[in-house]
Amino acid sequence: MANQTSATRTLSTRIRNLLIALGAVAISITIFLGLQSDTSSLSLENQAEEGTPLEVALSNGKPTFVEFYANWCTSCQAMAKEIGELKEQYSDKINFVMLNVDNNKWLPEMLQYNVDSIPHFAFLSREGTALASVIGEQPKTVLNANLEALQDNQSLPYKSNAGQSSEVEAANQSQKANPEIKPRSHGS
């Protein structure tokens, strides 16, 4: 009788432990899948993959919003959700292009649009002409107002027409020998 009671307790303990383990596995899977679905669609890499290729954007007759970003950029990461929401709202009328500054392929575009900090957002006309740019982490309202104006072919309310330049003394002989060398432009 004692052996039977002990066996019943052992079986009962094993069943309880198995149920706890199965519950823990189910909760872990639920949490993992929940995190995956929340972040994967908003990740910078995913948004870049789903974005319009630059070549297509410059030839399809729609205005274009270009984001220069890097995966390590905390401001870019912080804005990813809002950019994704704006893309959902405007993607039928505006191209969304994402160019990773860590990819040397985009160096000509970085030079063309004076990208010297990120995130850097360029707004292009239907013909591909640069209309404006904004630099750094921006409130969603600023980007929304610019995108609204861009889609309606209106003047953009928030833009940086010309950045500031720093005046510095020539630091070495090559700069002294060639006075046309100027400091790098900031903010445009």
N, C-alpha and C positions, 0 to 999 in steps of 0.2 A: 504494500500500500504506500509506503514511504517513497519507494522507487517510482511508483506511478505518479505521485504528487510532484516529485522532483522533476520528472520527465515532462509533466504538464506545464510546470513553471518554466522550464527551460524552453519548451516549444512556444509558450506564450511570450517569453522575453525575446526570442528570436523573431517572432512575427512582429512584435512591437518595434524592434530595432530595424527590421526590414521596411516597415511602413514609414518610419522616421527617415531612413536613408532614401527611399523613393520620393518622399515629400521634399527632401532637401534637393535632390536631383531635379525634380520638377520646378521648384522655385528658382534654382540656378539657371536652368534652361530658359525660363520665362524672362528673368532679368537680363540674361545675355542677349536674347533675341530682341527684347525691348530696347536695349542700348544700341544694338546694331541698326535697327530700323530708324531710330531717332537721329543718329549721327551720320550714317552712311550717305543719306540723300543730301545732307547739308555740308559734307566735307568739301574742302577746297578741291581735292583731286576729282571727286565725283562731279562737282559742278563744272570743272574744267572739261571733263570728258563729255558732259552733256551740253556744253556750250556750242555756239556756232563757230566753225573754223574761220579764222581770220580771212582767208582767201574768199570764202563764200560770202562773208559779211560785207566785204568791200565790193562785191559785184552783184548783190541781189536787190539793190534799190531800197533797202530799209535803212533807217538810221541805226547807229551802232553804239553800244556802251561797252567800253573795253576796261577790264580791270587788270592791272599789273600787280601781281601778288607773289608770295612765296609761302610754302607750306609751314615754315618756321615762324612766320610773321604773326605775332599775337593779335595785332589789330585786324589783320586779314581774317584770322580765325574768328575773332569776336563778331565780325560783320557778316560772316558766312550765312547765318540764318536769315538775316534781313535781305541780303543780296538774293538768296534763294526765293524769298517771298516776292521781291520785286520782279524777279525773272518770271515767276508764275503769272504775275499780274500783267506784264508787258511783253512777254516773249512772242506773242503773235504779231506785234507791230514793231518791235525793236530787237536787233541782234544783241545777244549777250556773249561777249568774247572774253576769255580769261587767258592771260599770258603769264607764265611762270618765269620770273626774272632769273631764276637759277638755271634756266635752259638757254644756252648761248644762241640757240636758233633765233631767239627774239631780240638779240642785241641791236639789229638795225631799227626795229620798232622802238626799243627803249631810247635810242638816240634820237629818232625822229620825234618822239613825243616828250623828250626831255625828262625821262624818268630817272630821278636821283633819290627818291624815297618811295616807300610803299606803305599802305596801298596807294596806288595812283590810278585815278579814274579818268579816262578820256571819253569825250562825247563827240561822235563823228556824224556828219550830215549823211543824207541818203547817197551822196556822191563819194563819201569816204573822206571828206575834208574835216580836219580837226576844228571843232567849234569852241571847245572849252575843256578844262580839266580841273579836277579837285584832288587834293592830296591829303592823305591821312584818314584816320577814322572819322567818318561822317555820320551825322544823325540820319536816320531813315527818311525823315521829312525833307532834308536837303536833296538827297538822291531822288526821291519820289517827285519833287517839284521839277528837277532837271529832266527826268525821264518824261514827265507829262508834257513839258515844253518841247522836248526833243521829238516826241511822237506827233505833236501838233505843228511841227516846223516853226516854232516860235523861238524868240531869244531866251537863252537859259538864264534863270534868275540867280544861280550860284555858279560862279566860274572864276578862274584865275587867269586873267588875260596876260599878265606879265609878272614874273616873279622878281624878287629883289636880287641884286648882285652884291657881293662883298668886295670891297676894295682891299687888296692886300699888297704889301711890298713884294717885289720879286725876291724869291727866296734863294735862287741859285743863278749861276752864270748864264744858263740857257735862256732863262726868262729875261734877264737883263739884256742879253744880246738880241732878243726878239720881243720888243715891247708890245707886239700885237697879241701876245699870249694873255688871255684874260682869265680871271677866276671862274670857276664853274658856276653856272646859274643856279639859283636856289628857288624852288617852288614853282617852276613853270615847265 
